[in-house]
Amino acid sequence: MRLSIRVAALCVGLFASHHAAADELPQRWVSAGGALSEWVCVLGGEAKLVGVDTTSQHPASLKALPSIGYQRQLSAEGVLSLQPQILVGTEEMGPPPVISQIRSSGVTVKMFSAQPNMATLQINLRQLGKLLGAEEKAEQALATYQQALGQQKVWVTRAQLKQPSPGVLLVLGHAGGKPLIAGKDTAADWLLQQAGAHNLATHSGYKPFSNESLVSLDPDVLVFADRALSGSEARAALFKENPILASTRAARNDRVLELDPTLLVGGLGPRLPESLKKLSEGFYPDTVGQ
């Protein structure tokens, strides 16, 4: 009888401690950075989000949440008005004095790396999983992601046996204005490499290019991401404002691909594997369906 009582007491104690630990996890979240917000949702934390930044547009349900503005130009008042327990973002989040003010107000601030590589993603997902009490989901998400990338690598390797790797430029613009060219050490460069392309830009980060440079590079494929327009409207605006791009080999051969710009914010996001497939099909059209 005494043993049964002790076992029952132990079970009650474990149950109570489990719920106490769960209650200590932050329940009111604000997230800045598209990829990071998407991962919060994938790991089951969407119901905890009380606000997101303007780059957090997926899933579409996030658009109904209060906006805290652009991740690099946050205001302490805007964030604090949502009474969050935690603010998560990448090192892209700022400005620094605002982040310090939010911290000093008692809000936990967790900064994640936006470096575009799997080692960083692994660390980020495990940290998010711990904060959400979803460690198992985080491990499952990592395994699924790695499997998808493995399948992508096999596809690209086979495609490159039949077609040479295309020289590509990825341009990031706004309503057709003068675009920035994605160079090394960017999520865009990682995306191009994983999709089987050769990024013709050799600089680091995102930089404007001169007309002379664009002509000399003459990409086989042009990938564009517009932060204000989409579809045929974005393409028309890009060529209207930058006629030099219309004279490239990519434009002449109608090898111009559109990319959702939110894929490039906040590190490697959950939608990238599917986007890689679409890019690869555009880079290696002769191998599609084989």
C-alpha positions as CSV (number, residue, x, y, z in Angstrom):
1,M,0.0,0.0,0.0
2,R,2.8,2.4,1.0
3,L,4.6,1.6,-2.3
4,S,1.5,2.4,-4.3
5,I,1.1,5.7,-2.5
6,R,4.8,6.6,-3.2
7,V,4.4,5.7,-6.9
8,A,1.3,7.8,-7.1
9,A,3.0,10.7,-5.4
10,L,6.0,10.4,-7.7
11,C,3.7,10.5,-10.8
12,V,1.9,13.5,-9.5
13,G,5.2,15.3,-8.8
14,L,6.5,14.5,-12.3
15,F,3.2,15.7,-13.8
16,A,3.3,18.9,-11.9
17,S,7.0,19.6,-12.7
18,H,6.3,19.0,-16.4
19,H,3.5,21.6,-16.4
20,A,5.5,24.0,-14.4
21,A,8.3,23.8,-16.9
22,A,5.9,24.3,-19.7
23,D,4.4,27.3,-18.0
24,E,7.9,28.9,-17.8
25,L,8.3,28.8,-21.5
26,P,7.5,32.1,-23.2
27,Q,3.9,32.2,-24.4
28,R,3.8,35.6,-26.1
29,W,6.2,35.8,-29.1
30,V,7.2,38.5,-31.5
31,S,9.3,37.4,-34.5
32,A,11.4,39.5,-36.9
33,G,12.8,37.7,-40.0
34,G,10.8,35.8,-42.6
35,A,12.6,32.4,-42.3
36,L,12.6,32.5,-38.5
37,S,8.9,33.2,-38.3
38,E,8.2,30.4,-40.7
39,W,10.2,28.0,-38.6
40,V,8.3,29.1,-35.4
41,C,5.1,28.0,-37.3
42,V,6.5,24.8,-38.5
43,L,7.5,23.8,-35.0
44,G,3.9,24.5,-33.8
45,G,4.4,28.0,-32.3
46,E,2.1,30.0,-34.5
47,A,-0.6,30.4,-31.8
48,K,2.1,32.0,-29.6
49,L,2.9,34.8,-32.1
50,V,1.4,38.2,-31.2
51,G,3.3,40.2,-33.8
52,V,5.7,39.8,-36.8
53,D,7.8,42.0,-39.0
54,T,7.0,42.9,-42.6
55,T,9.2,40.2,-44.0
56,S,7.2,37.5,-42.3
57,Q,4.5,36.7,-44.9
58,H,4.4,32.9,-44.8
59,P,2.2,31.2,-44.0
60,A,-0.4,33.7,-45.2
61,S,-2.1,33.7,-41.8
62,L,0.8,35.7,-40.4
63,K,-0.4,38.7,-42.4
64,A,-3.4,39.0,-40.0
65,L,-1.0,39.6,-37.0
66,P,0.0,43.1,-35.9
67,S,3.1,44.3,-37.7
68,I,6.2,45.7,-36.0
69,G,7.6,47.1,-39.2
70,Y,10.7,46.2,-41.1
71,Q,13.2,44.0,-39.2
72,R,16.1,46.5,-39.5
73,Q,14.0,49.5,-38.5
74,L,12.1,48.4,-35.4
75,S,10.7,50.7,-32.8
76,A,10.7,49.8,-29.1
77,E,7.2,51.3,-28.6
78,G,5.8,49.1,-31.4
79,V,7.2,45.9,-30.1
80,L,6.5,46.6,-26.4
81,S,2.9,47.6,-27.1
82,L,2.2,43.9,-27.9
83,Q,3.4,42.9,-24.4
84,P,5.7,40.1,-25.7
85,Q,7.6,37.8,-23.4
86,I,10.2,37.1,-26.1
87,L,11.4,38.8,-29.3
88,V,13.2,36.5,-31.7
89,G,15.2,37.7,-34.7
90,T,18.5,37.4,-36.5
91,E,21.6,39.7,-36.4
92,E,19.8,41.6,-39.2
93,M,17.3,42.9,-36.6
94,G,17.8,46.4,-35.3
95,P,18.7,49.1,-34.8
96,P,20.9,48.1,-31.8
97,P,19.7,50.9,-29.4
98,V,16.1,49.8,-30.0
99,I,17.0,46.2,-29.2
100,S,18.8,47.3,-26.0
101,Q,15.7,49.3,-25.0
102,I,13.5,46.3,-25.5
103,R,15.8,44.1,-23.4
104,S,15.9,46.7,-20.6
105,S,12.1,46.6,-20.5
106,G,12.2,43.0,-19.4
107,V,11.6,41.3,-22.7
108,T,13.8,38.3,-23.5
109,V,15.6,38.9,-26.8
110,K,17.0,35.9,-28.7
111,M,19.3,36.6,-31.6
112,F,19.8,33.9,-34.2
113,S,22.4,33.7,-37.0
114,A,21.2,34.3,-40.5
115,Q,24.3,32.6,-42.0
116,P,23.1,30.5,-45.0
117,N,24.4,27.1,-44.2
118,M,23.2,23.8,-42.6
119,A,25.3,24.1,-39.5
120,T,23.7,27.4,-38.6
121,L,20.2,26.0,-39.4
122,Q,20.8,23.1,-37.1
123,I,21.7,25.3,-34.2
124,N,18.8,27.7,-34.8
125,L,16.2,25.0,-35.1
126,R,17.4,23.2,-31.9
127,Q,17.3,26.5,-30.0
128,L,13.9,27.3,-31.3
129,G,12.7,23.8,-30.4
130,K,13.9,24.3,-26.9
131,L,12.2,27.7,-26.5
132,L,8.9,26.3,-27.8
133,G,9.1,23.0,-26.0
134,A,9.2,21.2,-29.3
135,E,12.6,19.6,-29.4
136,E,11.3,16.4,-31.1
137,K,9.6,18.5,-33.9
138,A,12.8,20.4,-34.4
139,E,14.8,17.2,-34.9
140,Q,12.2,15.8,-37.3
141,A,12.2,19.1,-39.3
142,L,16.0,18.9,-39.6
143,A,15.9,15.3,-40.8
144,T,13.3,16.1,-43.4
145,Y,15.2,19.2,-44.6
146,Q,18.5,17.3,-44.9
147,Q,16.8,14.5,-46.8
148,A,15.3,17.0,-49.2
149,L,18.6,18.6,-49.8
150,G,20.2,15.2,-50.4
151,Q,17.6,14.4,-53.1
152,Q,18.2,17.8,-54.6
153,K,22.0,17.2,-54.8
154,V,21.4,13.9,-56.6
155,W,19.1,15.5,-59.1
156,V,21.5,18.3,-59.9
157,T,24.5,15.9,-60.2
158,R,22.6,13.9,-62.8
159,A,21.5,17.0,-64.6
160,Q,25.0,18.3,-64.9
161,L,26.1,15.1,-66.7
162,K,23.8,16.2,-69.6
163,Q,23.9,20.0,-69.4
164,P,26.7,22.4,-68.3
165,S,26.1,24.5,-65.2
166,P,24.5,27.8,-66.3
167,G,26.1,31.1,-65.4
168,V,23.4,33.0,-63.4
169,L,22.9,36.4,-61.8
170,L,20.3,37.0,-59.1
171,V,19.0,40.6,-58.9
172,L,17.1,42.0,-56.0
173,G,15.0,45.1,-56.8
174,H,12.1,47.2,-55.7
175,A,9.4,48.2,-58.2
176,G,11.9,47.8,-61.1
177,G,14.4,50.2,-59.6
178,K,18.1,49.8,-59.9
179,P,18.7,46.2,-58.6
180,L,21.3,44.8,-56.3
181,I,23.2,41.8,-57.4
182,A,23.5,38.9,-55.0
183,G,27.1,37.9,-54.3
184,K,28.9,35.4,-52.1
185,D,28.0,34.8,-48.4
186,T,24.3,35.4,-49.1
187,A,21.2,33.2,-48.9
188,A,20.8,33.9,-52.6
189,D,24.2,32.5,-53.4
190,W,23.5,29.4,-51.4
191,L,20.2,29.0,-53.2
192,L,21.9,29.3,-56.6
193,Q,24.6,26.8,-55.7
194,Q,22.1,24.2,-54.4
195,A,20.0,24.6,-57.5
196,G,23.1,23.8,-59.6
197,A,24.0,27.2,-61.0
198,H,27.3,29.1,-61.2
199,N,26.9,32.5,-59.6
200,L,28.7,35.0,-61.9
201,A,28.9,37.6,-59.1
202,T,32.2,37.3,-57.2
203,H,31.7,40.1,-54.6
204,S,30.3,39.5,-51.1
205,G,26.8,40.6,-50.1
206,Y,24.4,42.6,-52.2
207,K,25.8,45.3,-54.4
208,P,24.7,47.5,-57.4
209,F,26.4,46.7,-60.6
210,S,27.4,49.0,-63.5
211,N,25.9,48.5,-66.9
212,E,29.3,47.6,-68.2
213,S,29.7,44.8,-65.7
214,L,26.3,43.4,-66.5
215,V,27.1,43.4,-70.2
216,S,30.4,41.7,-69.7
217,L,28.9,39.0,-67.5
218,D,26.1,38.2,-69.9
219,P,24.3,35.5,-67.8
220,D,22.7,32.4,-69.3
221,V,19.9,32.8,-66.8
222,L,18.6,35.8,-64.9
223,V,16.8,35.3,-61.6
224,F,14.9,38.3,-60.2
225,A,13.2,39.0,-56.9
226,D,11.2,42.2,-56.5
227,R,10.2,43.4,-53.1
228,A,7.2,45.4,-54.3
229,L,5.9,43.8,-57.5
230,S,5.4,40.2,-58.8
231,G,4.8,38.3,-61.9
232,S,4.8,39.9,-65.4
233,E,4.4,43.3,-63.8
234,A,7.7,42.9,-61.9
235,R,9.5,41.6,-65.0
236,A,8.2,44.4,-67.2
237,A,9.3,47.0,-64.6
238,L,12.7,45.5,-64.2
239,F,13.5,45.7,-67.9
240,K,11.9,49.1,-68.3
241,E,14.0,50.6,-65.5
242,N,17.1,48.6,-66.5
243,P,17.1,48.2,-70.3
244,I,20.6,46.8,-70.2
245,L,19.2,43.7,-68.6
246,A,16.9,43.2,-71.6
247,S,20.0,42.9,-73.8
248,T,21.5,40.0,-71.9
249,R,21.6,36.5,-73.3
250,A,19.2,35.4,-70.6
251,A,16.6,37.9,-71.6
252,R,17.0,37.2,-75.3
253,N,16.5,33.4,-74.8
254,D,13.7,34.0,-72.4
255,R,15.5,32.4,-69.5
256,V,14.3,34.8,-66.8
257,L,13.0,33.3,-63.5
258,E,11.2,34.9,-60.7
259,L,12.0,34.3,-57.0
260,D,10.0,35.2,-53.9
261,P,12.2,37.8,-52.1
262,T,11.0,36.6,-48.6
263,L,13.0,33.4,-49.2
264,L,16.1,35.4,-48.8
265,V,15.4,36.9,-45.4
266,G,16.4,35.4,-42.0
267,G,18.6,32.5,-43.1
268,L,17.5,29.2,-44.5
269,G,13.7,28.8,-44.4
270,P,11.5,25.8,-44.6
271,R,10.2,26.7,-48.2
272,L,13.7,26.6,-49.7
273,P,13.9,22.9,-50.7
274,E,10.7,23.3,-52.8
275,S,12.0,26.5,-54.4
276,L,15.2,24.8,-55.2
277,K,13.4,22.3,-57.3
278,K,11.7,25.0,-59.4
279,L,15.0,26.9,-59.9
280,S,16.8,23.7,-61.0
281,E,14.1,22.9,-63.5
282,G,14.6,26.4,-65.0
283,F,18.4,25.9,-65.0
284,Y,18.2,22.5,-66.6
285,P,15.1,22.4,-68.7
286,D,16.3,19.5,-70.9
287,T,16.4,17.2,-67.9
288,V,12.9,17.9,-66.5
289,G,10.9,14.7,-66.2
290,Q,13.9,12.5,-66.7
